[in-house]
Amino acid sequence: MRILGIYDDHNCGCAIVEHGIILAAIEEERLSRIKFHNGTTEDGPPVRSLQKVLEITGSDARNLDRVAVAIEPPSALQREVWRDLFLKQRIPRWILYSFFSKSIRWDRYFLLYPLWYNWIRIQKVRHLLRQFGLGRLPMDFVDHHTAHAASAYYTSGLENAMVVTLDGQGDGLCGTVSTGSQGALQRVDAVSSYQSVGLFYNFITWMLGFKPNRHEGKITGLAAYGDPGRTLEAYQELFSMEGPEFRYKLAEKVFQHAYPHRSNYPKFLDATHGIFESCTPEDIAAGVQDLSEKCVQTYVAHHLRNQYGDKETDVCLAGGVFANVKINQRVAEIPGVRSVYIFPAMGDGGLCAGAALKSYYDHCPDEYSRIPERRIPHVYLGPEYSERDMEACLKASALRFEYIEDIEDRIGQLLADGHVVARFNGRMEYGPRALGNRSILYQPTDPTVNDWLNKKLKRTEFMPFAPSTLMEEDESLYHRVQANRFPAEFMTITFDCTEKMQKSAPATVHVDATARPQLVTEKINASYTRILRAYRKRSGLATVINTSFNMHEEPIVCTPDDAIRAFKLGHLEFLALGRFLVFSAGT
């Protein structure tokens, strides 16, 4: 069975799943060049990603069986709204007050708005499908957090696991816990979006002058420079845990939903009464990071004990909160957690694949035990371009270039000689991490690179560049990596670094002595492995810097033209475009 998955909101995109395997998956932003492309606004629906996944897989109405959309059916969502409103919330007064707030936008509790909003979304998706001749295909609707859970569980390769989702909000929830057993997902807990730790982190991001939904990673990096103890008392007044339950005290205090809306956040800030006035940005960031880590640990540990007792258990994670690699490390450290796995497209860009996977196993439940390799082998699931395409773009650019058969060895030599090399090769990665095919590479020995290379790329970052490391040498460089090599293939978790790593690759180690590695093997990416080995042969080091190939506030490059443009704007030294080595004007 072949299924098309679609997600239509921010980070919208499309995926094709066949026999439980993701054949292609792309976020719309990579093709539209609009960061976090939102299909429900003037950005437009995910038409480009739909066209591209159909093209990559040779799919059309003749060989597609179903369409899965990551939207909760409107009537079901509306029923849950009223049930949640009047039976579950602890303070109905502030919920009812929020009905009449002029700042209210989409949230689970706004009268009949969920019914209307999701109905409109579905009509737009139906119109999109008709444009491609797919309007007659049967449709399945998968709610936001079920799609997140499915993305993690069905690509983990695990028979049994606890599956946790946490994000800002989606279809009115900010989190769920499910048990995955023999291919079946069963939800055991759900958290209302009114109590969202993701939205609280989002608010602090805004308060510190950064863009919510975009710059939370900067706060994670900044946190390592501060002392969480200095803001502990202040944060206890704003967000806490009551047993295993999240409680967004600040949102209750101002009678507002926590949705990340510019009109809401000034009210939230006023309600803090200046409690952070004497605190540094570093301490504020450290406090929200520490609070989030502890809240998530408490939540996961509670449900782990409830569902599995003292038995060691594998945990699967998805949702935007788990884009926070330090939180993922803390989950891995919980007693009773045998391993963690984070879906590589953990944010909303992963919902299209999650919806398609859930639809597939709902219709083919017996197939789960029959598929020999359910574990996702890689995330090189986007488009690739031929040498002819690349050469045509290079000729049009007027850049100097040459064709090199053993381009991997040449890149290794350039890196060993201290040059920056942007690399564009093979299929584009799915998810927020560049994993060697759309990456900028450099040697890891120069700790000043975080300043000068970020300046070239017009970035402001507080976390060092991530390392790509040959997996065959990982245990000498990272502590406690054995149980969690799998998520490290996708750069989704941090590890404490050994003394050897701290000394040999200081440009990739944060001030807290952690790093977020990508572990590379020949099976996953043979060409990239050859580059790392060529560099090791000359330098003795098994690690290189890997940062995403994009300019600040732009999506990662997708096409040869994107790569050439970013290469020029970033004033980089070399571009390896497939087997073409491209030279900057000064080289």
URHU-V444581 format. One record per backbone hydrogen bond with DSSP energy under -0.5 kcal/mol. CO is the residue of the C=O (numbers start at 0). NH is the residue of the N-H. E is the energy in kcal/mol with one decimal. If there is no record, write none. Layout:
# URHU-V444581
((CO | NH | E) (CO | NH | E))
This chain:
# URHU-V444581
((0 | 18 | -1.7) (1 | 64 | -3.0) (1 | 65 | -1.1) (2 | 4 | -0.5) (2 | 16 | -2.8) (3 | 67 | -3.3) (4 | 14 | -2.1) (5 | 69 | -2.3) (6 | 12 | -1.6) (8 | 11 | -1.0) (8 | 38 | -1.3) (11 | 27 | -2.9) (12 | 6 | -2.3) (13 | 25 | -2.4) (14 | 4 | -3.3) (15 | 22 | -2.8) (15 | 23 | -1.2) (16 | 2 | -3.2) (17 | 20 | -2.0) (20 | 17 | -2.6) (20 | 22 | -0.6) (23 | 15 | -2.5) (25 | 13 | -1.9) (26 | 29 | -1.2) (26 | 30 | -0.5) (27 | 30 | -1.3) (27 | 31 | -2.7) (28 | 32 | -2.2) (32 | 34 | -0.6) (33 | 36 | -1.4) (36 | 10 | -0.9) (36 | 11 | -1.8) (36 | 38 | -0.6) (37 | 40 | -1.3) (40 | 43 | -1.7) (44 | 46 | -2.6) (45 | 49 | -1.7) (46 | 50 | -2.2) (47 | 51 | -2.3) (48 | 52 | -2.5) (49 | 53 | -1.9) (50 | 54 | -2.0) (51 | 55 | -2.9) (52 | 56 | -1.9) (53 | 57 | -1.0) (53 | 58 | -2.1) (59 | 62 | -1.0) (59 | 63 | -1.6) (64 | 137 | -0.6) (65 | 3 | -2.1) (66 | 139 | -2.8) (67 | 5 | -2.4) (68 | 70 | -2.2) (68 | 141 | -2.8) (72 | 76 | -2.4) (73 | 77 | -2.5) (74 | 78 | -2.2) (75 | 79 | -2.0) (76 | 80 | -2.1) (77 | 81 | -2.0) (78 | 82 | -2.1) (79 | 83 | -2.9) (80 | 84 | -2.7) (81 | 85 | -2.0) (82 | 86 | -1.5) (82 | 87 | -0.5) (83 | 87 | -1.3) (83 | 88 | -1.5) (90 | 93 | -0.8) (90 | 94 | -1.1) (91 | 95 | -2.9) (92 | 96 | -2.1) (93 | 97 | -1.3) (94 | 98 | -0.7) (95 | 98 | -1.0) (95 | 99 | -0.6) (96 | 99 | -1.3) (97 | 100 | -0.8) (100 | 103 | -1.4) (106 | 109 | -1.3) (108 | 110 | -1.6) (109 | 112 | -3.0) (111 | 115 | -2.0) (112 | 116 | -3.5) (113 | 117 | -2.2) (114 | 118 | -1.4) (115 | 119 | -2.4) (116 | 120 | -2.1) (117 | 121 | -2.2) (118 | 122 | -2.0) (119 | 123 | -2.0) (120 | 124 | -2.0) (121 | 125 | -2.6) (122 | 126 | -2.0) (123 | 127 | -2.1) (124 | 128 | -2.5) (125 | 129 | -2.1) (126 | 130 | -1.4) (127 | 131 | -0.7) (128 | 131 | -1.0) (128 | 133 | -2.9) (129 | 132 | -1.5) (133 | 136 | -1.5) (137 | 66 | -2.2) (139 | 68 | -2.9) (142 | 146 | -2.4) (143 | 147 | -1.9) (144 | 148 | -2.4) (145 | 149 | -2.7) (146 | 150 | -2.1) (147 | 151 | -1.6) (148 | 152 | -2.7) (149 | 153 | -2.2) (151 | 154 | -0.5) (151 | 155 | -0.6) (152 | 155 | -1.1) (152 | 156 | -0.5) (154 | 375 | -2.4) (158 | 181 | -1.6) (158 | 182 | -0.7) (160 | 179 | -3.3) (161 | 163 | -0.5) (161 | 315 | -2.9) (162 | 177 | -2.9) (163 | 317 | -1.6) (164 | 175 | -1.9) (165 | 320 | -1.9) (165 | 321 | -0.6) (166 | 197 | -0.7) (169 | 172 | -1.8) (171 | 192 | -2.2) (172 | 169 | -2.3) (173 | 166 | -2.5) (174 | 190 | -2.8) (175 | 164 | -2.4) (176 | 187 | -3.3) (176 | 188 | -1.6) (177 | 162 | -3.2) (178 | 180 | -0.6) (178 | 185 | -2.3) (179 | 160 | -2.2) (180 | 183 | -1.9) (183 | 180 | -2.5) (185 | 178 | -2.6) (188 | 176 | -2.1) (190 | 173 | -2.7) (190 | 174 | -1.0) (191 | 194 | -1.8) (192 | 195 | -1.1) (194 | 196 | -0.6) (195 | 199 | -1.5) (196 | 200 | -2.3) (197 | 201 | -1.8) (198 | 202 | -2.1) (199 | 203 | -2.1) (200 | 204 | -2.1) (201 | 205 | -1.9) (202 | 206 | -2.8) (203 | 207 | -1.9) (204 | 209 | -2.2) (205 | 208 | -2.0) (209 | 211 | -0.6) (210 | 213 | -1.4) (210 | 214 | -2.8) (214 | 217 | -1.1) (214 | 218 | -1.1) (215 | 219 | -1.8) (216 | 220 | -1.8) (217 | 221 | -2.6) (218 | 222 | -2.1) (219 | 223 | -0.6) (220 | 223 | -0.8) (221 | 224 | -1.9) (222 | 225 | -1.8) (225 | 227 | -0.5) (226 | 229 | -1.3) (227 | 230 | -1.3) (227 | 231 | -0.5) (230 | 234 | -2.5) (231 | 235 | -1.5) (232 | 236 | -0.6) (233 | 236 | -1.1) (234 | 237 | -1.5) (234 | 238 | -2.4) (237 | 249 | -2.2) (239 | 246 | -2.2) (240 | 242 | -0.7) (241 | 244 | -1.6) (244 | 241 | -3.0) (246 | 239 | -2.1) (246 | 248 | -1.4) (247 | 251 | -1.5) (248 | 252 | -2.3) (249 | 253 | -1.6) (250 | 255 | -2.1) (251 | 254 | -1.0) (258 | 260 | -2.1) (260 | 263 | -1.3) (260 | 264 | -2.0) (261 | 265 | -0.8) (263 | 266 | -0.9) (263 | 267 | -1.5) (264 | 268 | -2.6) (265 | 269 | -2.5) (266 | 270 | -1.8) (267 | 271 | -0.6) (268 | 271 | -1.2) (268 | 273 | -0.5) (269 | 272 | -1.5) (271 | 274 | -1.5) (273 | 276 | -1.9) (275 | 278 | -2.0) (279 | 283 | -2.3) (280 | 284 | -2.6) (281 | 285 | -2.4) (282 | 286 | -2.2) (283 | 287 | -2.1) (284 | 288 | -2.1) (285 | 289 | -2.4) (286 | 290 | -2.6) (287 | 291 | -2.2) (288 | 292 | -2.5) (289 | 293 | -2.3) (290 | 294 | -2.6) (291 | 295 | -2.5) (292 | 296 | -2.4) (293 | 297 | -2.5) (294 | 298 | -2.4) (295 | 299 | -2.8) (296 | 300 | -2.8) (297 | 301 | -2.1) (298 | 302 | -1.8) (299 | 303 | -2.2) (300 | 304 | -2.2) (301 | 305 | -2.4) (302 | 306 | -2.2) (303 | 307 | -2.4) (304 | 308 | -1.7) (307 | 310 | -2.0) (312 | 337 | -2.9) (312 | 338 | -0.7) (313 | 161 | -2.3) (314 | 340 | -1.9) (315 | 163 | -2.9) (316 | 342 | -2.2) (317 | 165 | -1.5) (318 | 321 | -1.6) (319 | 322 | -1.9) (320 | 323 | -1.5) (322 | 324 | -1.0) (323 | 327 | -1.6) (324 | 328 | -1.6) (324 | 493 | -1.2) (325 | 329 | -2.0) (326 | 330 | -2.3) (327 | 331 | -2.0) (328 | 332 | -1.1) (330 | 333 | -1.5) (333 | 336 | -2.2) (335 | 312 | -2.9) (335 | 337 | -0.8) (338 | 314 | -2.6) (340 | 316 | -2.9) (340 | 342 | -0.5) (343 | 345 | -0.8) (343 | 431 | -0.6) (345 | 318 | -2.3) (346 | 349 | -2.0) (347 | 350 | -1.6) (349 | 353 | -2.2) (350 | 354 | -2.9) (351 | 355 | -1.7) (352 | 356 | -2.5) (353 | 357 | -2.4) (354 | 358 | -2.3) (355 | 359 | -2.3) (356 | 360 | -2.3) (357 | 361 | -1.8) (358 | 362 | -1.9) (359 | 363 | -2.1) (363 | 366 | -1.6) (364 | 367 | -0.9) (366 | 369 | -0.8) (366 | 370 | -1.6) (369 | 371 | -0.6) (378 | 380 | -1.9) (378 | 429 | -2.1) (380 | 24 | -1.7) (382 | 427 | -1.8) (385 | 389 | -2.2) (386 | 390 | -2.9) (387 | 391 | -2.2) (388 | 392 | -1.9) (389 | 393 | -2.4) (390 | 394 | -2.6) (391 | 395 | -1.8) (392 | 396 | -1.1) (393 | 397 | -0.9) (393 | 398 | -0.9) (394 | 397 | -0.5) (399 | 582 | -2.8) (401 | 580 | -3.0) (403 | 406 | -0.6) (404 | 406 | -1.2) (405 | 409 | -1.5) (406 | 410 | -2.5) (407 | 411 | -2.3) (408 | 412 | -2.0) (409 | 413 | -2.5) (410 | 414 | -2.6) (411 | 415 | -2.1) (412 | 416 | -1.7) (413 | 418 | -2.5) (414 | 417 | -1.6) (419 | 573 | -1.5) (420 | 440 | -3.3) (421 | 575 | -3.5) (422 | 438 | -1.2) (423 | 577 | -3.2) (427 | 380 | -0.6) (427 | 381 | -2.5) (432 | 434 | -0.5) (436 | 424 | -2.1) (437 | 548 | -2.1) (438 | 422 | -3.8) (439 | 546 | -2.3) (440 | 420 | -2.2) (441 | 544 | -3.3) (442 | 445 | -0.5) (443 | 506 | -2.3) (444 | 446 | -0.8) (445 | 448 | -1.8) (446 | 449 | -0.7) (447 | 450 | -1.4) (447 | 451 | -1.7) (448 | 452 | -2.3) (448 | 453 | -0.7) (450 | 454 | -1.7) (451 | 455 | -1.6) (452 | 456 | -1.9) (453 | 458 | -3.2) (454 | 457 | -0.9) (456 | 551 | -2.1) (465 | 545 | -3.0) (466 | 468 | -0.6) (466 | 517 | -2.5) (467 | 543 | -2.1) (468 | 519 | -2.8) (469 | 472 | -2.1) (470 | 473 | -1.8) (472 | 475 | -0.9) (473 | 476 | -1.6) (473 | 477 | -2.2) (476 | 497 | -2.2) (477 | 480 | -0.6) (480 | 483 | -0.9) (481 | 484 | -0.9) (483 | 487 | -1.1) (484 | 488 | -0.9) (485 | 488 | -1.4) (486 | 489 | -1.5) (486 | 491 | -1.3) (487 | 490 | -0.8) (487 | 518 | -1.9) (494 | 514 | -1.8) (495 | 478 | -3.0) (497 | 501 | -2.3) (498 | 502 | -2.0) (499 | 503 | -2.6) (500 | 504 | -2.4) (504 | 507 | -1.9) (505 | 508 | -0.9) (506 | 464 | -0.7) (509 | 512 | -2.1) (512 | 496 | -3.0) (513 | 509 | -3.0) (514 | 494 | -2.2) (514 | 516 | -0.7) (516 | 518 | -0.5) (517 | 468 | -2.9) (517 | 519 | -0.5) (519 | 470 | -2.3) (520 | 524 | -2.5) (524 | 528 | -2.2) (525 | 529 | -1.9) (526 | 530 | -1.4) (527 | 531 | -2.1) (528 | 532 | -2.4) (529 | 533 | -2.2) (530 | 534 | -2.3) (531 | 535 | -2.5) (532 | 536 | -2.4) (533 | 537 | -0.9) (534 | 537 | -0.5) (534 | 538 | -2.4) (535 | 539 | -2.8) (541 | 469 | -2.1) (542 | 443 | -0.5) (543 | 467 | -3.0) (544 | 441 | -1.2) (545 | 465 | -0.7) (546 | 439 | -3.3) (547 | 549 | -1.3) (548 | 556 | -2.4) (550 | 553 | -1.9) (558 | 562 | -2.2) (559 | 563 | -2.5) (560 | 564 | -2.4) (561 | 565 | -2.6) (562 | 566 | -2.4) (563 | 567 | -2.0) (564 | 568 | -2.7) (565 | 569 | -2.4) (566 | 571 | -1.7) (567 | 570 | -1.1) (572 | 583 | -1.8) (573 | 421 | -2.9) (574 | 576 | -0.9) (574 | 581 | -3.4) (575 | 423 | -2.8) (575 | 577 | -0.9) (576 | 579 | -2.2) (578 | 403 | -3.0) (578 | 580 | -0.6) (579 | 576 | -2.6) (579 | 581 | -0.6) (580 | 401 | -1.9) (581 | 574 | -2.0) (582 | 399 | -0.6) (583 | 586 | -1.6))
